Structures are given as structure tokens and as C-alpha cells.
Amino acid sequence: MFCRNKGMIMTQNAAHRSVIAVTGPDRVKFLQGLVSNDVSKLSEKSVYAALLTPQGKFMVDFFLVPQGDTIWIDVKTQEAPALLKRLTMYKMRSNVTLEMTDITVSRGLGTPEDGAFADPRHDALGWRAYDGRPSEDVDWDAIRVAYCIPETGIELTPDSYLLEVGFERLNGVDFRKGCYVGQEITARMKHKTELRKGLATVNITGEAPIGTKLISKDGKEAGTLFTQSHNQAIAFLRFDRAKSEMTAGDASVTWDG
């Protein structure tokens, strides 16, 4: 379904990623107290995680990659300086060193070859590598939309809560690891509330700009439209208002949920 032809548009390009190196004897303990996933899972596999505000809202997502005595943080380039600054602020007396690197990130589909890591979010997202090999030309937006994979700066915003944007489904949060920044709110949403809002893949006829409001048949706001690919899109829905056909500007939208 998602071919790798040379003529295909490549979105969410791996060239738009940066790598921060975390070294020092406290590196695992330091990150464990900050991020949404269990850093002790790092062995030969990478871990997907996020840094939250104390109020439990999304700040930035990234991949933690094991490299012997170093942990690499694979993060969107435009978010890297702010993440490095935030981690440095949290460092305090921890025996860790944080530095930006010139390591390049590459991506492709299929089973990871030697030195590459399976993307921990979903099998359909293939592999990520850090050894300078070329990326494959892939329509990543088509894959993201089909499997409802959010992207920083599009579906993932400062108003996002992890469970509403699918982090549990994407293996990006661990509920047994103990405390981290924003953990209390995330745990409360998991155990004490039923999600009434969240991301979903919808069917769309026509096109509308990212951020267009979805309006239900009775004129109520039912959500927001985001990334579109072919006849599908990712939308943030109010589930109780998304049961019938909706409009997004001139486009018609339906949800099979």
C-alpha cells in the first residue's frame, strides 16, 4: 500500500531530526524521572516517549536509542534546542552530560537491517538508523493517517494529553514505571476517566486546511481536522458529536468509530 518509489513525496523527512547524546552514570535514572516511558526497557531496542508539563500536557516527543554507555535522543530538529535547554534545567546534581551531536537520522520500511532500530510506535513505520545510510523515499503521511500516528507540531500540540493522542496505543507511556513529570494527571486519566475526546482516522471527501473545525449536522463543533492523505485524515474528535456526517469547510467527513 505504501510504496517506496523515487517519485513519491517524502514527508516528515528524517533530515528534519536531530540527536542529543546523554552520557554519564546517572543517565538512566535522570531520564527515568522525567519521561513518560520506562527507560529501563532500553537494551537493544529504542523507546518512544514524551516530556510533559507538570500539568500533564504534551511538550515534546522523541525516541531514546541505546548506544552502549550513551543514550541518544532522536527529536524533531525544531524542538531540539528547547529540549536540550529543558533537560539541562532538570539536570541539577545528576552526573550526566548533555550535548547536541551531528548524527543523522534515516528511515525506511521493512524489517530493520543491522544497526537499525524498529520504530517502536507501529510495525508499519519500519526502521530508524543513525549510521548515515540513506533514507527511503516514503509517503510517511499516508502511513501516519492510515494508522493514526500523530506528528509533533500538527496533531501533537501544547494542549495535548498523552492518552487523547494515542500514546498508550503507540507504546509511548508506561503506567508501572513510577513517578515522572506529569505522571499524576496521565495516571488519573487512565484509571478514573473515560476518554470523551481523542485522535481518530476519519474518511474525507474534499479537502480542508489543517486546523479546520469539524461541525456536526446539528451545528455543534465536533473536533478539528489535521493531516489528510487521499480519502482519509487524522482528526481530533469529540466522540459524542462525531457519530453522523460532519463538515470541515467544504469537505465532508465521516468517522467509522
C-alpha atoms as an extended CHARMM CRD file, in Angstrom:
* protein
*
       257  EXT
         1         1  MET       CA              0.0000000000        0.0000000000        0.0000000000  PROA      1               0.0000000000
         2         2  PHE       CA              2.8250000000        2.4010000000        0.8410000000  PROA      2               0.0000000000
         3         3  CYS       CA              5.3730000000        2.1230000000       -1.9390000000  PROA      3               0.0000000000
         4         4  ARG       CA              8.8960000000        3.4420000000       -1.9560000000  PROA      4               0.0000000000
         5         5  ASN       CA              9.0740000000        4.8270000000       -5.4710000000  PROA      5               0.0000000000
         6         6  LYS       CA             11.5600000000        7.5810000000       -6.1620000000  PROA      6               0.0000000000
         7         7  GLY       CA              8.8500000000        9.9150000000       -7.3830000000  PROA      7               0.0000000000
         8         8  MET       CA              6.8940000000        9.8130000000       -4.1520000000  PROA      8               0.0000000000
         9         9  ILE       CA              6.7780000000       12.8670000000       -1.8970000000  PROA      9               0.0000000000
        10        10  MET       CA              8.7330000000       12.3300000000        1.3040000000  PROA      10              0.0000000000
        11        11  THR       CA              7.1310000000       13.9060000000        4.3590000000  PROA      11              0.0000000000
        12        12  GLN       CA              8.3300000000       14.0770000000        7.9550000000  PROA      12              0.0000000000
        13        13  ASN       CA             11.8110000000       13.7500000000        6.4580000000  PROA      13              0.0000000000
        14        14  ALA       CA             14.4330000000       12.1670000000        8.6910000000  PROA      14              0.0000000000
        15        15  ALA       CA             16.6980000000       15.0830000000        7.7350000000  PROA      15              0.0000000000
        16        16  HSD       CA             14.4930000000       17.1940000000        9.9890000000  PROA      16              0.0000000000
        17        17  ARG       CA             15.6150000000       15.2420000000       13.0600000000  PROA      17              0.0000000000
        18        18  SER       CA             18.4570000000       15.9310000000       15.4930000000  PROA      18              0.0000000000
        19        19  VAL       CA             20.1910000000       13.7390000000       18.0630000000  PROA      19              0.0000000000
        20        20  ILE       CA             21.0970000000       14.7350000000       21.6290000000  PROA      20              0.0000000000
        21        21  ALA       CA             23.6180000000       12.4980000000       23.4250000000  PROA      21              0.0000000000
        22        22  VAL       CA             23.1420000000       11.7500000000       27.1340000000  PROA      22              0.0000000000
        23        23  THR       CA             26.1450000000       10.2490000000       28.9120000000  PROA      23              0.0000000000
        24        24  GLY       CA             27.2350000000        9.7060000000       32.4960000000  PROA      24              0.0000000000
        25        25  PRO       CA             26.4870000000        7.1470000000       35.2190000000  PROA      25              0.0000000000
        26        26  ASP       CA             23.1390000000        8.7690000000       36.1320000000  PROA      26              0.0000000000
        27        27  ARG       CA             21.7740000000        8.8650000000       32.5890000000  PROA      27              0.0000000000
        28        28  VAL       CA             19.0740000000        6.1820000000       33.0640000000  PROA      28              0.0000000000
        29        29  LYS       CA             17.9630000000        7.4280000000       36.4870000000  PROA      29              0.0000000000
        30        30  PHE       CA             17.9340000000       11.0180000000       35.2250000000  PROA      30              0.0000000000
        31        31  LEU       CA             15.7040000000       10.3140000000       32.2400000000  PROA      31              0.0000000000
        32        32  GLN       CA             13.5380000000        7.8370000000       34.1640000000  PROA      32              0.0000000000
        33        33  GLY       CA             12.3260000000       10.6050000000       36.4410000000  PROA      33              0.0000000000
        34        34  LEU       CA             11.3850000000       12.8550000000       33.5260000000  PROA      34              0.0000000000
        35        35  VAL       CA              9.8860000000       10.9750000000       30.5910000000  PROA      35              0.0000000000
        36        36  SER       CA              6.6190000000        9.0960000000       30.0430000000  PROA      36              0.0000000000
        37        37  ASN       CA              8.0840000000        5.6800000000       29.2270000000  PROA      37              0.0000000000
        38        38  ASP       CA             10.2750000000        3.2100000000       31.0920000000  PROA      38              0.0000000000
        39        39  VAL       CA             13.9120000000        3.9590000000       30.2930000000  PROA      39              0.0000000000
        40        40  SER       CA             14.9840000000        0.6180000000       31.7870000000  PROA      40              0.0000000000
        41        41  LYS       CA             13.4710000000       -1.0190000000       28.6620000000  PROA      41              0.0000000000
        42        42  LEU       CA             16.4520000000        0.2690000000       26.6950000000  PROA      42              0.0000000000
        43        43  SER       CA             18.6440000000       -2.6200000000       25.6940000000  PROA      43              0.0000000000
        44        44  GLU       CA             18.8380000000       -3.4370000000       22.0120000000  PROA      44              0.0000000000
        45        45  LYS       CA             15.5850000000       -1.6280000000       21.2140000000  PROA      45              0.0000000000
        46        46  SER       CA             14.6150000000        2.0350000000       21.1580000000  PROA      46              0.0000000000
        47        47  VAL       CA             11.8540000000        3.5490000000       23.2940000000  PROA      47              0.0000000000
        48        48  TYR       CA              9.2760000000        6.1460000000       22.2970000000  PROA      48              0.0000000000
        49        49  ALA       CA              8.4680000000        8.7140000000       24.9940000000  PROA      49              0.0000000000
        50        50  ALA       CA              7.4330000000       12.2840000000       25.7330000000  PROA      50              0.0000000000
        51        51  LEU       CA              8.2950000000       15.0510000000       28.1420000000  PROA      51              0.0000000000
        52        52  LEU       CA              5.2640000000       16.6390000000       29.7830000000  PROA      52              0.0000000000
        53        53  THR       CA              4.4910000000       19.7530000000       31.7560000000  PROA      53              0.0000000000
        54        54  PRO       CA              3.7780000000       19.3170000000       35.4820000000  PROA      54              0.0000000000
        55        55  GLN       CA              0.0950000000       19.6930000000       34.4960000000  PROA      55              0.0000000000
        56        56  GLY       CA              0.3710000000       16.5840000000       32.3090000000  PROA      56              0.0000000000
        57        57  LYS       CA              0.2760000000       18.3480000000       28.9410000000  PROA      57              0.0000000000
        58        58  PHE       CA              2.4900000000       17.4720000000       25.9990000000  PROA      58              0.0000000000
        59        59  MET       CA              5.7700000000       19.3040000000       25.4580000000  PROA      59              0.0000000000
        60        60  VAL       CA              7.8090000000       17.1790000000       23.0470000000  PROA      60              0.0000000000
        61        61  ASP       CA              8.1030000000       13.5640000000       21.8700000000  PROA      61              0.0000000000
        62        62  PHE       CA             11.2710000000       11.6740000000       20.9550000000  PROA      62              0.0000000000
        63        63  PHE       CA             12.9650000000        8.2980000000       20.6540000000  PROA      63              0.0000000000
        64        64  LEU       CA             15.5040000000        7.0840000000       23.2090000000  PROA      64              0.0000000000
        65        65  VAL       CA             18.1510000000        4.9710000000       21.4980000000  PROA      65              0.0000000000
        66        66  PRO       CA             20.6630000000        2.7500000000       23.3600000000  PROA      66              0.0000000000
        67        67  GLN       CA             24.3070000000        3.1490000000       22.3570000000  PROA      67              0.0000000000
        68        68  GLY       CA             26.4520000000        1.4210000000       24.9750000000  PROA      68              0.0000000000
        69        69  ASP       CA             27.2470000000        3.9820000000       27.6690000000  PROA      69              0.0000000000
        70        70  THR       CA             25.2590000000        6.6520000000       25.8400000000  PROA      70              0.0000000000
        71        71  ILE       CA             21.5540000000        7.2600000000       25.2680000000  PROA      71              0.0000000000
        72        72  TRP       CA             20.6840000000        9.1330000000       22.1000000000  PROA      72              0.0000000000
        73        73  ILE       CA             17.5630000000       11.2810000000       21.9680000000  PROA      73              0.0000000000
        74        74  ASP       CA             16.1480000000       11.4130000000       18.4330000000  PROA      74              0.0000000000
        75        75  VAL       CA             13.9500000000       14.5360000000       18.3060000000  PROA      75              0.0000000000
        76        76  LYS       CA             12.4630000000       16.8590000000       15.7090000000  PROA      76              0.0000000000
        77        77  THR       CA             15.1300000000       19.4400000000       14.8400000000  PROA      77              0.0000000000
        78        78  GLN       CA             12.9820000000       22.4890000000       15.5720000000  PROA      78              0.0000000000
        79        79  GLU       CA             12.3050000000       21.1100000000       19.0770000000  PROA      79              0.0000000000
        80        80  ALA       CA             15.8950000000       20.0790000000       19.8550000000  PROA      80              0.0000000000
        81        81  PRO       CA             17.2880000000       23.3680000000       21.3080000000  PROA      81              0.0000000000
        82        82  ALA       CA             14.3350000000       23.7910000000       23.6880000000  PROA      82              0.0000000000
        83        83  LEU       CA             14.5470000000       20.1310000000       24.7630000000  PROA      83              0.0000000000
        84        84  LEU       CA             18.2800000000       20.4190000000       25.4330000000  PROA      84              0.0000000000
        85        85  LYS       CA             17.6540000000       23.5680000000       27.4780000000  PROA      85              0.0000000000
        86        86  ARG       CA             14.8450000000       21.9060000000       29.4610000000  PROA      86              0.0000000000
        87        87  LEU       CA             16.9050000000       18.7970000000       30.2080000000  PROA      87              0.0000000000
        88        88  THR       CA             19.8270000000       20.9590000000       31.2970000000  PROA      88              0.0000000000
        89        89  MET       CA             17.4900000000       22.7870000000       33.6870000000  PROA      89              0.0000000000
        90        90  TYR       CA             16.3890000000       19.4650000000       35.2090000000  PROA      90              0.0000000000
        91        91  LYS       CA             19.9490000000       18.1540000000       35.4400000000  PROA      91              0.0000000000
        92        92  MET       CA             20.8360000000       19.8260000000       38.7520000000  PROA      92              0.0000000000
        93        93  ARG       CA             23.3020000000       17.4750000000       40.5400000000  PROA      93              0.0000000000
        94        94  SER       CA             22.7610000000       14.4520000000       38.3070000000  PROA      94              0.0000000000
        95        95  ASN       CA             26.0120000000       13.0620000000       36.9490000000  PROA      95              0.0000000000
        96        96  VAL       CA             25.0950000000       13.3500000000       33.2800000000  PROA      96              0.0000000000
        97        97  THR       CA             26.3830000000       15.2190000000       30.2600000000  PROA      97              0.0000000000
        98        98  LEU       CA             24.0550000000       16.5340000000       27.5520000000  PROA      98              0.0000000000
        99        99  GLU       CA             25.2540000000       17.6190000000       24.1410000000  PROA      99              0.0000000000
       100       100  MET       CA             23.9340000000       18.1400000000       20.6460000000  PROA      100             0.0000000000
       101       101  THR       CA             25.5240000000       15.8870000000       18.0290000000  PROA      101             0.0000000000
       102       102  ASP       CA             25.8210000000       15.9280000000       14.2420000000  PROA      102             0.0000000000
       103       103  ILE       CA             24.4110000000       12.3870000000       13.9390000000  PROA      103             0.0000000000
       104       104  THR       CA             21.9890000000       11.9930000000       11.0450000000  PROA      104             0.0000000000
       105       105  VAL       CA             18.7260000000       10.0800000000       11.2330000000  PROA      105             0.0000000000
       106       106  SER       CA             17.4460000000        7.9330000000        8.3830000000  PROA      106             0.0000000000
       107       107  ARG       CA             14.2070000000        5.9970000000        7.9260000000  PROA      107             0.0000000000
       108       108  GLY       CA             12.7640000000        3.2610000000        5.7870000000  PROA      108             0.0000000000
       109       109  LEU       CA             10.2210000000        0.4710000000        5.5880000000  PROA      109             0.0000000000
       110       110  GLY       CA             10.5230000000       -3.2440000000        6.2020000000  PROA      110             0.0000000000
       111       111  THR       CA             12.4860000000       -5.2840000000        8.7270000000  PROA      111             0.0000000000
       112       112  PRO       CA             15.3920000000       -3.3800000000       10.3340000000  PROA      112             0.0000000000
       113       113  GLU       CA             18.7890000000       -4.3710000000        8.9920000000  PROA      113             0.0000000000
       114       114  ASP       CA             21.9660000000       -4.4880000000       11.0840000000  PROA      114             0.0000000000
       115       115  GLY       CA             22.4280000000       -1.3300000000       13.1120000000  PROA      115             0.0000000000
       116       116  ALA       CA             18.8710000000       -0.0560000000       12.5940000000  PROA      116             0.0000000000
       117       117  PHE       CA             16.0540000000        0.0030000000       15.1390000000  PROA      117             0.0000000000
       118       118  ALA       CA             12.4130000000       -0.8770000000       14.6410000000  PROA      118             0.0000000000
       119       119  ASP       CA             10.1820000000        2.1610000000       15.1110000000  PROA      119             0.0000000000
       120       120  PRO       CA              8.5450000000        1.3280000000       18.4610000000  PROA      120             0.0000000000
       121       121  ARG       CA              5.2640000000        3.0880000000       17.6560000000  PROA      121             0.0000000000
       122       122  HSD       CA              3.9610000000        0.6870000000       14.9980000000  PROA      122             0.0000000000
       123       123  ASP       CA              5.3040000000       -2.0650000000       12.7270000000  PROA      123             0.0000000000
       124       124  ALA       CA              4.0770000000       -0.1190000000        9.6770000000  PROA      124             0.0000000000
       125       125  LEU       CA              6.5950000000        2.6490000000       10.4420000000  PROA      125             0.0000000000
       126       126  GLY       CA              9.5900000000        0.4660000000        9.5920000000  PROA      126             0.0000000000
       127       127  TRP       CA             13.0410000000        1.3330000000       10.8990000000  PROA      127             0.0000000000
       128       128  ARG       CA             15.2020000000        4.2250000000       12.0520000000  PROA      128             0.0000000000
       129       129  ALA       CA             19.0050000000        4.3070000000       11.6950000000  PROA      129             0.0000000000
       130       130  TYR       CA             21.8110000000        6.5940000000       12.8410000000  PROA      130             0.0000000000
       131       131  ASP       CA             24.7980000000        5.4780000000       10.7590000000  PROA      131             0.0000000000
       132       132  GLY       CA             24.4850000000        7.7280000000        7.7220000000  PROA      132             0.0000000000
       133       133  ARG       CA             22.6850000000        5.2550000000        5.4500000000  PROA      133             0.0000000000
       134       134  PRO       CA             20.2290000000        6.9010000000        3.0480000000  PROA      134             0.0000000000
       135       135  SER       CA             16.5560000000        7.2210000000        3.8770000000  PROA      135             0.0000000000
       136       136  GLU       CA             13.9890000000        5.6120000000        1.6270000000  PROA      136             0.0000000000
       137       137  ASP       CA             11.5020000000        7.8230000000       -0.2180000000  PROA      137             0.0000000000
       138       138  VAL       CA              8.2210000000        7.0710000000        1.5340000000  PROA      138             0.0000000000
       139       139  ASP       CA              4.8930000000        8.8600000000        1.7960000000  PROA      139             0.0000000000
       140       140  TRP       CA              5.0160000000        8.9250000000        5.5920000000  PROA      140             0.0000000000
       141       141  ASP       CA              1.8430000000       10.9930000000        5.8120000000  PROA      141             0.0000000000
       142       142  ALA       CA             -0.1180000000        8.1990000000        4.1050000000  PROA      142             0.0000000000
       143       143  ILE       CA              1.1250000000        5.7550000000        6.7430000000  PROA      143             0.0000000000
       144       144  ARG       CA              0.5070000000        8.1730000000        9.6000000000  PROA      144             0.0000000000
       145       145  VAL       CA             -3.0590000000        8.7960000000        8.5070000000  PROA      145             0.0000000000
       146       146  ALA       CA             -3.8680000000        5.1250000000        7.9360000000  PROA      146             0.0000000000
       147       147  TYR       CA             -2.6270000000        4.1470000000       11.4090000000  PROA      147             0.0000000000
       148       148  CYS       CA             -3.4470000000        7.4170000000       13.2170000000  PROA      148             0.0000000000
       149       149  ILE       CA              0.1420000000        8.3120000000       14.1150000000  PROA      149             0.0000000000
       150       150  PRO       CA              0.3420000000       11.9150000000       15.3920000000  PROA      150             0.0000000000
       151       151  GLU       CA              3.1640000000       14.2920000000       14.4590000000  PROA      151             0.0000000000
       152       152  THR       CA              4.7160000000       16.9970000000       16.6280000000  PROA      152             0.0000000000
       153       153  GLY       CA              3.5400000000       20.4520000000       15.5800000000  PROA      153             0.0000000000
       154       154  ILE       CA              0.4880000000       19.0760000000       13.7600000000  PROA      154             0.0000000000
       155       155  GLU       CA             -1.6160000000       16.7060000000       15.8520000000  PROA      155             0.0000000000
       156       156  LEU       CA              0.6670000000       16.9330000000       18.8940000000  PROA      156             0.0000000000
       157       157  THR       CA              0.2940000000       20.4000000000       20.4240000000  PROA      157             0.0000000000
       158       158  PRO       CA              0.7980000000       22.0480000000       23.8290000000  PROA      158             0.0000000000
       159       159  ASP       CA             -2.8990000000       21.3460000000       24.5350000000  PROA      159             0.0000000000
       160       160  SER       CA             -2.4870000000       17.5870000000       24.0630000000  PROA      160             0.0000000000
       161       161  TYR       CA             -2.8770000000       14.9620000000       26.7730000000  PROA      161             0.0000000000
       162       162  LEU       CA             -0.9940000000       11.7380000000       26.0260000000  PROA      162             0.0000000000
       163       163  LEU       CA             -3.9430000000        9.3730000000       26.2300000000  PROA      163             0.0000000000
       164       164  GLU       CA             -6.1090000000       11.5520000000       23.9840000000  PROA      164             0.0000000000
       165       165  VAL       CA             -3.4540000000       11.4680000000       21.2520000000  PROA      165             0.0000000000
       166       166  GLY       CA             -2.8810000000        7.7080000000       21.4000000000  PROA      166             0.0000000000
       167       167  PHE       CA              0.3860000000        7.3460000000       23.3130000000  PROA      167             0.0000000000
       168       168  GLU       CA             -0.7190000000        4.1520000000       25.0420000000  PROA      168             0.0000000000
       169       169  ARG       CA             -1.5150000000        2.5320000000       21.6800000000  PROA      169             0.0000000000
       170       170  LEU       CA              1.8170000000        3.8250000000       20.3140000000  PROA      170             0.0000000000
       171       171  ASN       CA              3.8670000000        2.3120000000       23.1560000000  PROA      171             0.0000000000
       172       172  GLY       CA              4.8280000000        5.7680000000       24.3950000000  PROA      172             0.0000000000
       173       173  VAL       CA              3.7210000000        5.6050000000       28.0390000000  PROA      173             0.0000000000
       174       174  ASP       CA              4.2780000000        3.1480000000       30.8910000000  PROA      174             0.0000000000
       175       175  PHE       CA              1.8870000000        3.0260000000       33.8530000000  PROA      175             0.0000000000
       176       176  ARG       CA              4.0990000000        0.9090000000       36.1350000000  PROA      176             0.0000000000
       177       177  LYS       CA              7.4040000000        2.7680000000       35.9830000000  PROA      177             0.0000000000
       178       178  GLY       CA              6.7820000000        5.1830000000       38.8420000000  PROA      178             0.0000000000
       179       179  CYS       CA              6.8770000000        8.9520000000       39.0060000000  PROA      179             0.0000000000
       180       180  TYR       CA              7.8390000000       11.3180000000       36.2180000000  PROA      180             0.0000000000
       181       181  VAL       CA              6.8830000000       14.8790000000       35.3400000000  PROA      181             0.0000000000
       182       182  GLY       CA              3.1440000000       14.9820000000       34.5840000000  PROA      182             0.0000000000
       183       183  GLN       CA              2.6060000000       11.3520000000       35.6730000000  PROA      183             0.0000000000
       184       184  GLU       CA             -0.2100000000       12.0240000000       38.1390000000  PROA      184             0.0000000000
       185       185  ILE       CA             -2.5350000000       13.5760000000       35.5420000000  PROA      185             0.0000000000
       186       186  THR       CA             -1.7670000000       10.8630000000       32.9890000000  PROA      186             0.0000000000
       187       187  ALA       CA             -2.4560000000        8.0900000000       35.5140000000  PROA      187             0.0000000000
       188       188  ARG       CA             -5.7030000000        9.7240000000       36.6080000000  PROA      188             0.0000000000
       189       189  MET       CA             -6.9350000000        9.8770000000       33.0190000000  PROA      189             0.0000000000
       190       190  LYS       CA             -6.0700000000        6.1950000000       32.6030000000  PROA      190             0.0000000000
       191       191  HSD       CA             -7.7530000000        4.8820000000       35.7290000000  PROA      191             0.0000000000
       192       192  LYS       CA            -10.5050000000        7.3210000000       36.6670000000  PROA      192             0.0000000000
       193       193  THR       CA            -11.9920000000        8.7630000000       33.4970000000  PROA      193             0.0000000000
       194       194  GLU       CA            -13.4160000000        7.5830000000       30.1860000000  PROA      194             0.0000000000
       195       195  LEU       CA            -11.8990000000        9.3520000000       27.2140000000  PROA      195             0.0000000000
       196       196  ARG       CA            -14.5080000000       11.5160000000       25.5170000000  PROA      196             0.0000000000
       197       197  LYS       CA            -12.0730000000       13.1470000000       23.0800000000  PROA      197             0.0000000000
       198       198  GLY       CA             -9.1710000000       11.9050000000       21.0270000000  PROA      198             0.0000000000
       199       199  LEU       CA             -7.4600000000       11.3640000000       17.6980000000  PROA      199             0.0000000000
       200       200  ALA       CA             -9.0050000000        9.0940000000       15.0820000000  PROA      200             0.0000000000
       201       201  THR       CA             -8.6700000000        8.3370000000       11.3840000000  PROA      201             0.0000000000
       202       202  VAL       CA            -11.7040000000        9.6480000000        9.5050000000  PROA      202             0.0000000000
       203       203  ASN       CA            -12.9800000000        9.4440000000        5.9350000000  PROA      203             0.0000000000
       204       204  ILE       CA            -12.9550000000       12.6910000000        3.9700000000  PROA      204             0.0000000000
       205       205  THR       CA            -14.4330000000       13.7870000000        0.6690000000  PROA      205             0.0000000000
       206       206  GLY       CA            -12.8060000000       17.0070000000       -0.4900000000  PROA      206             0.0000000000
       207       207  GLU       CA            -10.0170000000       18.9320000000        1.2110000000  PROA      207             0.0000000000
       208       208  ALA       CA             -9.6870000000       21.4670000000        4.0060000000  PROA      208             0.0000000000
       209       209  PRO       CA             -6.7050000000       23.2020000000        5.6430000000  PROA      209             0.0000000000
       210       210  ILE       CA             -5.1030000000       21.6680000000        8.7260000000  PROA      210             0.0000000000
       211       211  GLY       CA             -6.8270000000       23.1240000000       11.7680000000  PROA      211             0.0000000000
       212       212  THR       CA            -10.2710000000       23.3950000000       10.1430000000  PROA      212             0.0000000000
       213       213  LYS       CA            -13.0650000000       22.8570000000       12.6740000000  PROA      213             0.0000000000
       214       214  LEU       CA            -15.3810000000       19.8810000000       12.2210000000  PROA      214             0.0000000000
       215       215  ILE       CA            -19.0510000000       20.7350000000       12.5050000000  PROA      215             0.0000000000
       216       216  SER       CA            -21.7480000000       18.1380000000       13.2030000000  PROA      216             0.0000000000
       217       217  LYS       CA            -25.1480000000       18.0230000000       11.4770000000  PROA      217             0.0000000000
       218       218  ASP       CA            -26.7530000000       19.9460000000       14.3220000000  PROA      218             0.0000000000
       219       219  GLY       CA            -24.1820000000       22.7320000000       14.0070000000  PROA      219             0.0000000000
       220       220  LYS       CA            -22.0460000000       21.8450000000       17.0160000000  PROA      220             0.0000000000
       221       221  GLU       CA            -18.2720000000       21.7920000000       16.9400000000  PROA      221             0.0000000000
       222       222  ALA       CA            -17.2080000000       18.1350000000       16.7880000000  PROA      222             0.0000000000
       223       223  GLY       CA            -13.4340000000       18.4000000000       16.5270000000  PROA      223             0.0000000000
       224       224  THR       CA            -10.5200000000       19.5480000000       14.3740000000  PROA      224             0.0000000000
       225       225  LEU       CA             -9.1520000000       18.2380000000       11.0860000000  PROA      225             0.0000000000
       226       226  PHE       CA             -5.4240000000       17.6010000000       10.7130000000  PROA      226             0.0000000000
       227       227  THR       CA             -3.2450000000       15.6300000000        8.2780000000  PROA      227             0.0000000000
       228       228  GLN       CA             -5.0150000000       14.4070000000        5.1140000000  PROA      228             0.0000000000
       229       229  SER       CA             -3.9790000000       11.7200000000        2.6550000000  PROA      229             0.0000000000
       230       230  HSD       CA             -6.1420000000       10.5820000000       -0.2470000000  PROA      230             0.0000000000
       231       231  ASN       CA             -9.6240000000        9.9800000000        1.1870000000  PROA      231             0.0000000000
       232       232  GLN       CA             -8.5850000000        9.7790000000        4.8320000000  PROA      232             0.0000000000
       233       233  ALA       CA             -7.4520000000       12.2000000000        7.5310000000  PROA      233             0.0000000000
       234       234  ILE       CA             -6.4430000000       12.3710000000       11.1720000000  PROA      234             0.0000000000
       235       235  ALA       CA             -8.9100000000       14.3380000000       13.2630000000  PROA      235             0.0000000000
       236       236  PHE       CA             -9.2760000000       15.2150000000       16.9190000000  PROA      236             0.0000000000
       237       237  LEU       CA            -12.8670000000       14.3120000000       17.7530000000  PROA      237             0.0000000000
       238       238  ARG       CA            -15.4300000000       14.8550000000       20.4270000000  PROA      238             0.0000000000
       239       239  PHE       CA            -16.6840000000       11.3040000000       20.1900000000  PROA      239             0.0000000000
       240       240  ASP       CA            -20.2590000000       12.0700000000       21.2490000000  PROA      240             0.0000000000
       241       241  ARG       CA            -20.6460000000       14.6180000000       18.4320000000  PROA      241             0.0000000000
       242       242  ALA       CA            -18.9060000000       12.6360000000       15.6900000000  PROA      242             0.0000000000
       243       243  LYS       CA            -21.4880000000        9.8940000000       15.1530000000  PROA      243             0.0000000000
       244       244  SER       CA            -23.0040000000       11.3630000000       11.9970000000  PROA      244             0.0000000000
       245       245  GLU       CA            -21.6250000000       13.1120000000        8.9080000000  PROA      245             0.0000000000
       246       246  MET       CA            -19.5860000000       16.2370000000        9.6460000000  PROA      246             0.0000000000
       247       247  THR       CA            -18.2810000000       19.1060000000        7.5640000000  PROA      247             0.0000000000
       248       248  ALA       CA            -14.8430000000       20.7090000000        7.5240000000  PROA      248             0.0000000000
       249       249  GLY       CA            -15.1740000000       23.7880000000        5.3920000000  PROA      249             0.0000000000
       250       250  ASP       CA            -16.3560000000       22.4640000000        2.0180000000  PROA      250             0.0000000000
       251       251  ALA       CA            -15.2600000000       18.8850000000        2.8070000000  PROA      251             0.0000000000
       252       252  SER       CA            -17.4930000000       16.0810000000        4.0860000000  PROA      252             0.0000000000
       253       253  VAL       CA            -16.1570000000       13.9230000000        6.9290000000  PROA      253             0.0000000000
       254       254  THR       CA            -17.3680000000       10.6780000000        8.4970000000  PROA      254             0.0000000000
       255       255  TRP       CA            -16.0000000000        8.5190000000       11.3100000000  PROA      255             0.0000000000
       256       256  ASP       CA            -16.4540000000        4.7490000000       11.4320000000  PROA      256             0.0000000000
       257       257  GLY       CA            -15.9870000000        4.6000000000       15.2030000000  PROA      257             0.0000000000
